[in-house]
Amino acid sequence: MIDEALYNSNVSDAGRLLSLSLVGLRISNITRLNKMHMLRNLDLSYNRITSMKGLESLYQLRELKLTCNKITVLNGIMKLTALEALHLEINRVETIGKQSLRDNKKLKTLCLDGNNLTQISGLDSLVMLTRLDASQNHLTRLEGLGMLKCLESLSMSFNSIRVIEGMSALARLRELDLSNNEIASVQARHQGLKTCVNLEILRLDHNAISDIRGLPKSVYPPVAQL
């Protein structure tokens, strides 16, 4: 079995490795990796992993990829305080606990697309986050974004969002994808998109919008170009 090979090989003793890719190997148990203290980049995508426990001692880790596994809970990464990018696309995550990402304050990229999230929460400590992808979940509201003042790219496509709200703190936002939702109006409550003064890319296709009043001024060309 692949798991046995991982345990019995010299991989677990490779303490000098800086980057490791174990993609598509049917791995389910990753606890032996906790001895690889020098790792900066770890890719465990396309396996059978159900828990991130076992990675707690990888203090130097900058990028962690766990795309297409069977993870349901965000655990085992609180001590990874150097982490800058976390990829959890296509898993089974249903919620983000209040403490799950509390100490991951250097995180800049968080990809949670293709999970089972019903709300966005537990992100208040991610003050350096610049990219958030929560597409293809079960979200009905734009919420939990109030502390993400450095956010530049936000994708919430393929959800069930109906109202544009909760974005008053996202003044640095440059790219916003809300396509394939149930939004009926751009002129929404709580200022809608008005505070997104740096917006450069906006996707609202495949919604129920019939009136574009309420679009932020940044998406219109300057008067001199009209």
N, C-alpha and C positions, 0 to 999 in steps of 0.2 A: 504493500500500500504506500501511497505517496506520503502520508503522515509519518509512517514508520521510517521512511527514507530520510525525512527531514530531521527526525529525532536522532537517528543513528549516524548521520553523515557528519562531516566536519563543518557544515554550515553553522551549527550552533556555537562552534568555537572560533568562528571567523570574526574575532573582535575588532579587527582593523577595517572591516568593510564600511564604506561610506554610502554605497548604493546597492540595493538588492531588489531584484524583480523575480517574483514567484507566481507569475500570471498563469491561470488556467491549469492548475495542477491538482485539482480536487482536494485541496487542503481544508481541513476543518479545525484542527488544533494548532494554535500558534504560540503556545506558552513558552516553548523552547527559545523563541526569538528574543526573549527578555535579556539574554546575555550579550546581545550585539549592541553594546552601549555607544558605539561611534557612528551608527547609522544616521545619515542625513535624509535619505530618500528610500521609501519602502513601498513597493507595489505588490499588493496581494489581491488584485482584481480577478474576477471570474474563478472563484473557488467556492467552498461550501462553509465559509466561516459564519458562525452565529453570534460570536461575541468578540469584542476587542480586548478583553482581559488577557494579559500576558505581554502587553506592550508598555506597561507602566514605567519600566526602567529605561526606556529609549529616550533619555532626556535631550539628546542632540537632534532628534528627528525634526526635520523642516517640512517634509511633504509625505503624506500618508494617503495611499490610494487603496480603497476597498470596494471599488465599483463591482456591481453584480455579484453580491454575496447574499447571505440570509440574516443579516443583522437586524434586530428589532429594537435594541436599546443602545443609546450612546453611553457607554461605560468604558473604563479602562484607559481613558486618555487625559484625565484631569491633570496628571503630573507632567504631561508633555507640553511644558510651558514655552518651548521654542518653536512649536508647530505653527507654520504659516499657511499651509494648504491642506484641506481635508476633503477627500472625494468619497462620497457615500452614495453615488448614483445607483439606482436600481437595486435597492435593498427592501427591507420591510419595516423601516422605522416609522412608528406611529406618533411619537411625541418626543419633545426635547425637554428633559428635566431642567429645573431651575439651576441645579448644580453641575449639570453635565459638561458645560463648556466654561464654567466659571473662571478657571485659571488659564485658559487658552487665549490670553489677551493679545498675543501677537498674530493671531489668525487673520489672514487677509483674504483667503478664498475658501468658501464653504459651498459645496455642491451636494444638494439633497434631492435632486430631481429623480422622479420615478420611485417614490416611496409612498407611505400611507398616512402622511401628515394631514391632520384636520385643522391645525392652527400653527402659527409661528410664534414661538415663545422661547425664553431661556437664552436670548442672544444679547442681553444688556451689557455684558462684560466685553463684548467683541468690538471695542471702540476703534480698532484699526482695520476692520473688515472693509474691503473694497469691492468684493464680488460675492453675490449671493444668488444661487440658483435653486429655486424650489418649484420648478415646473413639474407637471404631471403628478400632482398629489391630489388631495381632496379638500383643498382650501376654499373657504367661502368668503374670507375677509382679508384685507391688507392690514395687518396688525403686528405688534412686536418689533417694530422698526425704529422706534423713537430714539434709541441710543446709537444708531448706526450712522453717525454724522460723516464718516469718511467713505460711505458707500458710493461707488461710481457705476456699478453695473448690477441691475436687479432683474431677474427673470422669474415670472410667476405664470407663465403660459400654461394652457391646458389644465385649468382648475375650474372652479365654479364661483369665481369672484364676481360680485354684482356692482360694487360701489368703489370708486377710487377715493381712498381716504388714508389717514395714518401716515402721510408722507411729508409732513411739515418740516421734519428735521433733515430731509435728504437734499440739501442745497447743492451738494457736490455731484449729484447723480447725473451721469452722462448718457447712460443707456438703460432703457426700460422696456421690457417685453411683457405685455399683458394680453397677448393674442390668445384666441381660443378660450375665452371666458364667457361670462354672461352680463357684461357691462352694457348698460343702456344709455348712459350719459357721461360725457367728459366733465360737464359742469356739476361736479359732485360736492358733497359736504366737506367741511373742514378744509376749505381752500383747494381741494383736489390736487392739481398739478402746479398750481401757481407759484409755489416756493421752489420748484425744480428749475431754477433759472439757468442752469448749465446743461440742460438736456439737449443732446445731439441726435440720439436715435430713439424713436418711439414707435412701438408696434402695438396697434390696437385692432389688427385685422381679425376677422371672424368673431366679432362680438355683436351686440344688438344695438349699436350706436347709429342714430339717425341725425344727430345734430352735433357739430364739432365745436360749438361755442364752449369755452372753458379751457381750450388748449393753451399751454403756457406760451408766453411771448417768444421764448427762445426757439420755438419750432417754426416761427414765421420768418421769412427773409426780411432784412432791413428795408425800411420804406424806400431808400434810394435805389433798391434793386427791383422794385415793383414796376 
